[in-house]
Amino acid sequence: MISMQGCALLIVVCLSIYLEAAQHHRKALYPSAYRIKRGTYSLINPTFQQSMEDVNLLFEILLAGLQIEDDGHNMWIPDEELASLRSVEKLEVICDDVLPKKLSDIRRLIEELSQRRQRLSPQDFERTVLTLVYSAQTLAKIRDKQQREAWMDSMVQLFKAVQRDLKPF
């Protein structure tokens, strides 16, 4: 028979496990989305796609040759008309301030993505796709064989995460 103290200890252990598991699921995949440097409240946890028009615009921007760099001003759209749209400001914030740019940060993201059992939120899906775009563009510039292999592996893992999220559960 379990004593009252044993029962209380068991409840505390179960609650702590439950809280740890719940906290793990709330862990932000893109923590920098909550630390935007530009100081505008509306840009905290920014999301570009709010409507079907935004989805189409993002597709058009990607087709136009969106470049995501890892230096100073990180996003560049070759099409001046698209680049001048006011709604592109949020995309610029996402590319400049939210997306991970270091291989170590991208690997951390991949590890967290591999442990997720639920679908990505629309914001996280959007950011994962943009991180995949950044990884592909970075891979194209790298000449060192070891670095290329590391970035290629990361790119493949990001692609698999996106693909896994698109499959029905």
Rosetta blueprint (number, residue, H / E / L):
1 M L
2 I L
3 S L
4 M H
5 Q H
6 G H
7 C H
8 A H
9 L H
10 L H
11 I H
12 V H
13 V H
14 C H
15 L H
16 S H
17 I H
18 Y H
19 L H
20 E H
21 A H
22 A H
23 Q H
24 H H
25 H H
26 R H
27 K L
28 A L
29 L L
30 Y L
31 P H
32 S H
33 A H
34 Y H
35 R L
36 I L
37 K L
38 R L
39 G L
40 T L
41 Y H
42 S H
43 L H
44 I L
45 N L
46 P L
47 T L
48 F L
49 Q L
50 Q L
51 S L
52 M H
53 E H
54 D H
55 V H
56 N H
57 L H
58 L H
59 F H
60 E H
61 I H
62 L H
63 L H
64 A H
65 G L
66 L L
67 Q E
68 I E
69 E L
70 D L
71 D L
72 G L
73 H L
74 N L
75 M E
76 W E
77 I L
78 P L
79 D L
80 E H
81 E H
82 L H
83 A H
84 S L
85 L L
86 R L
87 S L
88 V H
89 E H
90 K H
91 L H
92 E H
93 V H
94 I H
95 C H
96 D H
97 D H
98 V H
99 L L
100 P L
101 K L
102 K L
103 L H
104 S H
105 D H
106 I H
107 R H
108 R H
109 L H
110 I H
111 E H
112 E H
113 L H
114 S H
115 Q H
116 R L
117 R L
118 Q L
119 R L
120 L L
121 S L
122 P H
123 Q H
124 D H
125 F H
126 E H
127 R H
128 T H
129 V H
130 L H
131 T H
132 L H
133 V H
134 Y H
135 S H
136 A H
137 Q H
138 T H
139 L H
140 A H
141 K H
142 I L
143 R L
144 D L
145 K H
146 Q H
147 Q H
148 R H
149 E H
150 A H
151 W H
152 M H
153 D H
154 S H
155 M H
156 V H
157 Q H
158 L H
159 F H
160 K H
161 A H
162 V H
163 Q H
164 R H
165 D H
166 L H
167 K L
168 P L
169 F L
